[in-house]
Amino acid sequence: MAHPNAPERNVGDVLDRRYRLAERLGRGGFGDVWRAEELLPDGTPFREVALKLLSPDLTDVAQWSEEAKLLASFRHPSLVTVFAAGVLAGTPEQPFVAMELLLGESLADIIKTRRRIPWRRVLGWARDTAAALDVIHVKGVVHLDLKPANLFIAQDGALKVLDFGISRRAGSPVVTRKAKAPAPAAPSADMETAAFVAEHDALSSVHEDKKADGSTTGQKTVVGTPGFMAPEVFELAEPTAATDAYALAVCIVQLTTGRLPYLIADEPPDATDPSTVLAWWSDVRSATLRGELRDLERDAAKLPRGLVALLKRLLAVDPAQRGVPPGGLRALLDEVWERPHGVPDPPYFGLDSYPAEAEGMLFGRDDDVARLGRELEFEPCVVLQGPRGTGKSSLARVGLAPHLARGGADGKDDWVCVEVRPGADPDRALEEALAQASPELCALEGGVDNEALSAFCKSSAIGVVLVVDPLEDVASSEAEKSARLSSMLAAIAEGDLRAGLRAVGVLGEERTQELLDSPLGAALRSQIRYVASPTAAAADEIAFGPADLAGASVAGRSEVVNDIRRELRGGDARLPFVALALRAFWEAREATENGVRLRSERWKELGGVEGALAAHAERVLSAMRPLERQLAEELLLQLWQTDGSLLRWDMRELVDTMGSDATEAEEVLQKLEREHLVRVLRGRVEAAHPALLSSSRRLAAARLAQMERLLFLERVREAAIAWSRADGHRDFLLSDALLKEVRERRAWAGHGL
């Protein structure tokens, strides 16, 4: 439906001796788009362009001439290139924009076929859009008609922002309608609802500009697309960067959920009935002005918390509450791109492994994520091997899996982390993990095999990262209970299952040989990559990166950082204690008028890392049953000599020294290892931190109370070692005095020898 004051154009028409119309590409409420040939002065075709012919009755020609000069000057990879813009000579004069002719499809076309698109892909498009908008916003221009139909995906995958037909400088007059619109009628079959509504102002915000003599210059009216127009557009207020931010938020919601964000129907029940369309238009206007939004957190799209928070902010009725300065929209989206679930509370996790919702909180690991993530883009499998407590699980879950997702590996819109905890029944754990990860994967439960999973991953828009943690459980489990998972891992590692599927194994250093000796060893041997703790150079970001994101102020930063730097230099086993201390430090934060504050004085009061270690040891020991606690204290005391130096034991020998309590002692030792109080490496047991004995009041008191017994046991052990080294020579048998003492103090020898 052409506007009454616009001439009807036909294929072959030549406009102002500059453009020859070749094919009408689209018709809307603000004008037509043609594929046209740009002509040289002698009439020779120069290049093909997309020619937007704006409706004269919706455009002030003089105003547009100035706007056009600015539009043609913009350059950005996500802005469609404007070759020329201005006014073509004729009767009436014809406002136009000549742009690069793109091949591809708009997001409006894509959403029609896909209905919903994974949020990470949409967020990536939104970042590109925001970067383009920042370019025009800093120049004072507002797009004013941002919607999926004006966001175009070229054949090379690049996003382009289209149609600046109604954009204008901030502060320039609102679009002026110079002719009264015709009476409402049903839209034509090839006309969008938005275009139909734009032609009728029965429910639009309209007023007349008056000259000094009382005459009118024309009617100012709302222009835009219903559902994507910000409240201030309806109210004819000054549009700003926040106006386009509002429209972009609506685009994100529609693309990810398949619906507009409002508590109304997404489309008129009958788009051919004018009264029905106008009633729907009224509902849209009311919902927009009142800020009546549906609960995005409950939507089936499962949008992450951080993204939902940003969408709510950008959809605020008051533009000032959106907080979008010109040129600052991309930065807001970048923050969500890095931390889609927001900043967790608390931002420090202590000894807990990082959950998937902690994406973007893994500080001190940038090099590891870049190195291993890059490898995982091209290799089907990586096994993270290293000492316990170096953060391998967190690296896999919130480092490598999101790396694949952000990079769009294998052309996937997103990647989901499927975490398998093998335990005693790895195949069952696999089925349960797949069922929990996705409704589609759930359908494979009970029947998932290599072929089924491979077919799913190839066809799905979402890739799968299979994280097996700990991997050694697969090697040590019964063959009939791990056959399916073992077969799958081997097939992935050998490249048989590739598109949209990766495997990441988490392997303890002390059990590496056990894996290599298993049937899986041959397939995974070349995939093993060593992972150490973060270096001391990362101490500052590990210490205060989370606090900075949480908005906390810090007093005495360097003192805390220096303590943590010393700990990280102490060895791979120290990272858990740093995490413990930082969690305790955060819990001791102070509330202020401006938020929260961390003080180094409080860090000292807590005892820093050693204080946190002592508090943790007390919690662990206090939670044990009396016999467990007695055995735990005894085992721990055996890990130091009486002069305070560390002692390393063979694990079997240490357990055997507990005599009749050896079975219970072995279980207690495993618990101490899980709680990071002892370290077991290659069958040898040692204290996880040299300061544990001195920092723990309980252990220090027990040591002092039993010092005489500990000295006795130490003398006997030293004599036994000397005798063993001498191949049992009689000269190294116990002396008469020591032998007498052993006989007299037989009870002391019940534990420790």
N, C-alpha and C positions, 0 to 999 in steps of 0.2 A: 504494500500500500504506500504509494508515494504521497508526499505532502502536497497540499493544494497549490502552494506557490512555487514548487520545484518542477522544472520541465521534465518530462519523461525522456529517459535516455535509452538508446538502442545500440546494439552491437554495430560497430563501424563508425559511430559518431566520433568526430575529432573535436576536442575541446581546446580552444585558444591556440590552435596549431601546435599544441605541445603533447597531447595524449590522445591515442586512439583506443576506444573501448573495445575489448575483445570478448569478455565474458563476465556476467554479473556473478560475483562470488557470494554476496549476501545482501540482505536488506533489513534495516532496523529502524528504530524510532528516530534516530539522529542522522540517518543518511544511508547511502548505498556504498558497497565496496565492490570494485571492479578489478578484474585482471586487465591491465592496459599496457600498451606499448608507448614508451616515452620516445618522442620524435626529436631528431636533430632539426636545426633551422631549415634544411632543405627537404624535410619530410621523411628522411631515412630513419627507420626504426633503430633505436639506440639500445634499449634494454626493456625487459618486462618489469612492471611494478605492480604493487597493490595500490589502487587509487581509491581513497576514501573521499566521496563527494558528500559534504555536509549539507543538511537541510537549511536553506537560507532563512526560513522563518524561525529557526531555533538558534541562529548565530548572528551576532552583531559583526558585520563585515569589517568595519574599521577596527574593532577590538581584536578580531581574529587575525588581522594582518600583523599586528604586533606580537600576538601570542605565537604565530607561526614561525617567526624568525627565531624565537627562543627554542621551540620544539625541534627545529631542524639542527640546532647546535648540540643536542645531547648525544653522548657517546657512552655506551656501556654494553658488555657482552650480552646482557639480558634485556636490553632495550632494542626493539625493532629499529633498524636503521631508517631514519627519515631522510629521503633524498631531497625533498622539497615540500614546502607548505606555504600556503598563502591564499590568494584569490585569483581565480581564472576569469578573464574578461568574457563578457556575455550579458545577456538579459534574461533573468537577473544575474548579477555577479555570483560566481560559484566558489564558495570556500572549499578548499581541498587539502588533502595530505597525500603525498606520494611516498610509499614505503617499499622496502625490500619485499619481494614476493617469496613467501616461505612455503616449503613443502612439509607436511606433517599433519598434526591434528591438534585441536584445542582441548583443554582439560574438560570443557563441557561435553565434547564428543567422547572423551575417554570415560567420564563418569557415567555416561548413558549406557555404556556396555559393561563396565565393571561394577557399577553401583557404589562400591566403597573401595578405597585405596589405602593400604597400610600407612599408618601415621608417619613413619620415618621418611618414606618417599615424599609424602606431601610436605613434610617439614623442610626437606631439601629443596623442593620447588619454591616454597615460601621464602626461604633464605635468599634464593636467587632473585625472586620478585622484590623482596625488601631492599636488596642491594641496588636494584635498578631504580626503585622509588626514592631511595636516599639521594640519588644523583639529581632527580628533578626537584625533590623537596628542598635541597640546599639552595636551589635557584629560585625558590618561591613558587614552584608550580605544583598543582595538585591534580592527580589523574581524574578522580571523580566517577569513574565507571569501571572500577576493578571488579572482575568476576571471572569465573572459569572460562567463559567464552572468549575473554580477552587475554587469556594466558595460554600460550601456544607452545607445543613441544615439537621442535623441528626434527627432521629425520636423523640428525646426529645426536639427538637426546637433549640438546640445549633448550632451555626455556626462554621464551621471548614475551615481553609485555607489549600488548598491542593496543591500538585504538585510543589515541589521544584526542579524539574528536571533540569531547566536551571538557577536556582539561583546561585549566586556566591558572593564571597567577593568583596567589593569595592576595587579597585586597582589590582585585579587579571585580567589576560588577557581576552579579549573579546572572545566569543565562537569561536573556530577554526574549520573550515570545512577542513577535511583531504582528502576528495574525491570530485571530481567535480560532481555536481548534473546532473541528466539526463536531456535531452531536455524537455521543457515544454509539458505537456500532460494534458488532462482533468482529474480532480480529480475523484477518485472512489466514488461510491454512499455513502459509509459509512465514508467518510473522510470530516472533516470540511474544510471550505475555508481556515482557518488559517493554517491548516496542509498542504494543497496543496501549499499555497504560500511559506511556509517555505522550501519546497523542491526545489524551483526554485529561483535563484538569479539574474534573468534577470534585475530586477529593484531594487535590494537590494543595500545597501551600502557595497561595498566589497573592500578589499585591501589585499595585501600579506605581511606577515612578512618575512624579509630577515635576513639571518645570516651574519656574518662578511665576509664570502667568497662569498657573493652574492647569494647563493642558498636560496630557500624559505622554510619556515617551514609549510606553509599552508595558506589558505585564511581565513581572519576574515570576518564574515558576520553577518548581522542583523538576530536575532532570536526573536521570540515573536509572538503575535497575532495581525494582522492588526486591527487598530482602537483603540487598547489599549496600543500601544507602544508610549513612550514619544519621543519628537523630538530628544533628545540627543542620544537615542538608534539608530535612523536612521543615525545619524552623527558619530556613533562609539565613542562618548565621554564617559567619566567616569560616569557610573550609580551611583546614590545615593538614599537616602531615598526619595528624591523628585521625582525620577523616578517611584517608586511604588505609590507615592501619586497621580501622574498624572493618572496612570492606575485605581486607586481607584475612582477618580473623574469621569472617563469615565464610570465605572461600575454604579455609582450612577445615572448618567444621563440616561444610557440605561435602568436601572431597573425602574426608576420613569416615564420616558417619552416614553419608548418603542423604542427609537432611539439613535444612536450615537450622540455625540455633534457637529459633523462637518456639514458643508454646502455641503453635498454630499449624494448620495444614500446610504442607510444602508447596502445593499447587492449588489453583481453583478447582473445585469439583467438576466444573464444565467451562473449559477455556473458550468455548464458542458463544457463551451467553454473557453479554455485557454486564448485566446486573450482578451475576455471580462473580465475574472477574473484579468488578469494582468493590463488591463486598469483601472479597479476599484482600484486595488492595488496602481497604480500610483496616482489616485485621493486622496486616503487615505493618502498616503505619502506626497503629496503636501499640503493638508489641514492641516495635523499635523505640518509640518515644517513652514507653513505660519500662523498658529494660526487662521484659518478660522472657526469660531464657529457660530452656529446659535443662535438666541436670545432666551435664556432659560426663560427669564422673560415673554415672550409671549406664552410659551408652554401651551397646554391645561391642563397639570398636575398641574398648578398653584403652582409652587414651591415657598416657602417663600423667602423673600428678602435676609435674612441672609445666607440661604443655597446657593442661586444663587451667591452671592458675593464670598463665599468660593470656589464654583466650578470654577468660573472664575479665581480665584487666583491659584488654583491647576492645571488649564489647561493652564497656561502661558507657552509660548514657552521657555523662559529663566528659567532654574531650580532655579536660585537664587531668582527670583521673587515669587516663590511659598512659600518660607520661611518655609521650613520643615526641622528642625534639626533632626538628628537621635534620635529617642525616643520621638519626639514631635508631631507626627501626631494625636494621640488620643486626645490630648489637644485641637487641632483646631476643631475637630468634637464635642468635649464635649461643647465647647462654643456655637456652633450652636444648639446643642441638648437642651441647656438651653434657648437660645434666637434665635429661628429659623428665626425670622423676623429682627434680628439685633437689634442694639440700636437705639431707635426712636429719632427723632430730632423735638422738644426738648425732653430731657429725663425725664423732669418733666411735670406733667399733670395738675397741679393746681386743680381747682374744678371739672374738667372733669373726668368722670369715665374712667377707663383704657380700651382701645380698645383691641380686641383680638390680634392685632399685638404687644401689649406690653407684651406678654408672656415672663416670666423671669425677669420682672422689678418690681415685687411686693415684695418690701423689708419689712422686719419686720413681715412677715406672715408665716415663715417656719413651726412653730408649728401648726398653724391653718390649713395649707394645709396638713401637715402630718396627723393630727388627723382626720379632716373631710374627707380628701381624702381617707384615709384608710377605713373609715366607708362607704364611697360611693362605694368602690370597692365591698362590700358585701351587702350593703343595696340599695334598688332601688330608694330611695328618701331621700333628706335632705332639711330642711327648715332653712335658715339662718335668725335668728331673732335678732334684736338689734336696738339701737338708730340710728337715721338718721345721716349720716356723718361718720360712722365707717368703711366704705369701703366694705360693704357686696357685692355690685354689682361687684366690681373689683375682689373680692375674688372668686366669682362664675365663672366669665368669664376667668380670666387669672391665676387662682390658681387651682380650682378643676377640670375644664374640661381638661386642659393640664395634670394634675396629672393622670387622667384615661388614657389619650393617651400615656403618657410616660411609664406607667406600663403595657400597652397592656391588659387592663381589658377585660374579656370575650373573650380573644384570638383575639381581633380586631386589625387591622393594625393601626388604628387611630380613634380618636373620634372628631366629629364636634359639636360645640356649636351652638344650635338653640335657639336664644334669642327671647322670646315672650314678647312684651309690651302690656298687655291686654287692657288698656284703657277702653272705653265704650263698645267695641265690641270684647271681648276676642276670640271668635271663628274665627272671620275674621283675627284677629292678628295672631292666630295660623297658619292659612292657608298661610298667607303672609310670615311668618317666615320660614315655611317648604319649600316654593317655592324658597326663596332666598338662602337657605342653600345648596341645592344640585339639580342638574338637575334631578336626580332620584326621589328625594322627591317632586320635582316640579310636576311630573306626578301624584302625589296623590292629588294635589290641587282640592278642590271642592268635593273630595270624601274621604278625609283622615278620618279614624276612628281608633279605637283601634286595630282592627284586621289587617287592612292594614299596619299601622305603625309598629306593632309587627312583621309582616311577613317580612317587609322591613329590620328592624333592625337585625333579625335573619339571613337573607341571605346575607346582605351586609358585606363587609370587614371593613366598617367604622361604629362605634357606634354613637349614638345620645345622647347628653346631652341637655335636654329641660330645659332652664333657664327661669323661669317665674318671671318677675320683673316689677312692684311690684305685689306680690302675692295677696295683699289685694284687688286689683282691680277686681279680679275674684269673690271674695266674695260679693263685693258691686254692681256688674253689674246686669243687668236684666237677669233672669234665662234663657230665651230663647236665649240670646246672649252669654251665657257662658256654655251651657249644654255640648257641645262636649269637651271643654278643661277641665271642671270640672270632667267629666267622665274619661277622660284620666289620669288626675292627681291622681284621686282616685284609678284607676286600677293599676297605676305604684306603688303608695305607698303601696297598699295591696299585691304587688308581683305578680299580674296577668300578667303583661307585664315586662319581666325581661331581657332576653338575648339581649345585645347590646343597652339597653335603660335605661337612668337614668333621674330623674327630680331633679332640684334644684330650690327651691323657695326663693325669697328674700322678707322678711317681716319686715315692720316697727314696732318697739316695741309699738308705741302708738296705732296701729290698730290690735294688736294681738287678742284681745277679739272679734273684729268684725269677724275675720276669724274663730275663734273657734265656734262662734254662727251660722255660716253658714253651709250648708250641707257638705262642704268640711272638716269642723272641725274635725269630728270623724276620718276621714282617715289620716289626717295630724298631729293630736295632738302629737303623739309619735315621729314624725320626726323632731320636732322643736329643734334647737340647737342655743344657745345664742352666738353671736359674738360681742366682744368688740373691741375697738381700739387697735392697737399694744401697747405694754408696753413701758415704758420709757427706758428700757434696749436696745431697738432697735433704739434709737435715732441716733446713728452714721451711721448705714447702711441706714436708711431712708433718712438722710441728704445727705450722700455722695456716697451711692452705685451707683446711676445713674450717678453722675459726674465722678466717677472713671471709669465706663464702657465707658463713652464718652471721656475718655483720658484727663480730665481736672486736672490741679494741684490745690492744695488748700493751702492757707496760713491762719493760725489762725483757724484751724479746731475745736479745743476744745471749743472756745467761741460760735460758732454757735450750736454745739452739746448740750452744756449746756442750751442754750435758748430753744431748741426744747425739751429737756428732761423735762424742767419745764412745758412746754405747755402740753405735753402728760400726765403728772401727774395731770393736771388740770381737767380732765374728758373726757368722751367719745366724747363730741361735739367739741373737739379741733383739731382733725386730719385735717379737711378741711382747717383750718387756717394755719397749718403747711405746707400743700400742696401749699396754696397760696403764702406763704412767700418763699418757696424754688423755685417756678416757677419765682417769681420776682427776686430772687437772681441769678438764672441762666441767666435771661435776662440781668442782669447787669454785666455779666462776661467780662473779659478783654482779648483781643487778644494778644498773645505773639508770639515770633519766633517759639516756640515749640508747639503751640496749643492755649489753652485757660486757664485762671486762675481765680479762685474765691478767693476773699480776705475778711477776717472778717471785715475789715474797711468799706467795701462797704455794708456789712450786717447791720452794725450799722447805716450807713447813710440812709439806706432804712427804718430803724426803726424796723428791725426784724419782728416778727410775728405781733405785734401791728401795725406797719407801713403798712404792706401788707393788714391787715384788714381794716385800714382806707382808703387806696387807693381803695380797693374793694367796700366799702360802698359808696364812692364818685362816682364811676363808675355806680353803681346800681341806686343811687338817681338821678344822672344827666341824665340818660337815660329815666326817667319817665316823663310823662306829668305833667304840673304844679299842677293840682289837686291831682294826685297820689302822687307827691313828697311832697306836703303839708300834706297829710294824713299820709304818711310814716314817716315824721319827727315827727308829733304829736304822732303817735303810739309808735315810738321808745322812745321819751322823757318820755312817761308814764311808761316806764319800769325801771326807776331809781327814787329814792327819792331825794329830794333836797340835802341831805347830801352825795350823791354819791353811796349809797347802792342800791343793786339790788332789784327790786320789781317784784313779780310774780302775773300775773293776770289770772282770769278765762277768757278763750278766748271769750266767748259770752258776758261777761260783758265789756271787753275791746272794743269790736266792738260796743256795744250799747252806749258807752260813746261818740261815734262820731256822735250821734244824727241822723240828716237827711242824713248824709253821711255814714251810717252804711253799706249799701250794697257795696258801693265802697271800704270802709275800709276793709271789709272782703276779697275782692279780692287782695287789696294791702298787707294785712297781709300774704296771701298765697304766694304772690310773694317774700316777705321778707323771708319767711321760705325756699322757693326754693333756694334763694341766700345765705342761711346760716347766715342771720343777726338776725333772731329770731329762737327760738326753741319752738316747741309745743309738749308737752308730757302729755298724759292723760287729754287733754282739758285745760291744763295750758300753758300760754305763758310767756316766759322770754327771755331776751337778750342772744344771742348765745355766747357772750364773754363779760366778765365784763369790758374789756378795750375799748369797742366800743365807748362809750360816750366820754371818755377822749382822745382817739386817733384820732377821727374824728373831724376835724376843723369845718366842716359844722354843726354837731350836737352840738359841744361845743358852737359855736357862737349862735345857735338857743336857746340853753338852757340858756345862759347868757342873751340874749335879752328878754326871756320870764320868767326869774326867779321869778319876782313878781307874775305873774299869776300862775306859778307852785306851789309857796308857798301857795297861796290862795287855789288852788285846793287840795293840800295836807291836809291843815287844815280842809277843808270841808269833805274830805274822812275820815279823822281820827275821826271826830265828828260823821259821819254816822256809822262808824264801832262800836264806843263806844255805840251809841244808839241801834244798832242791838244786840250787846252782852248783853245789859241790857233788852232785850225783849221789847224794845220800851217804857221804863219808861220815864215819863215826865221830870224827873230830867236831862235826857241826851238829851233833845231837844236842838237845836241850841241856843246859847246865843243871847241876843238881839243884841249885837255888831256884831256878825258873821252873824246873820240873816239880819241885815241892810246892811252889806257888800255884801251879796249874791244878795240882791235886787238891789243894786247900780251897781254891776258888773255882771249883768245877761248875757252879751255877753261872758264873760269869761267862763261861765258854759256851753256854747254850745258844747264844746269838752272837754272831760276829766272827766265828772261826769255822 
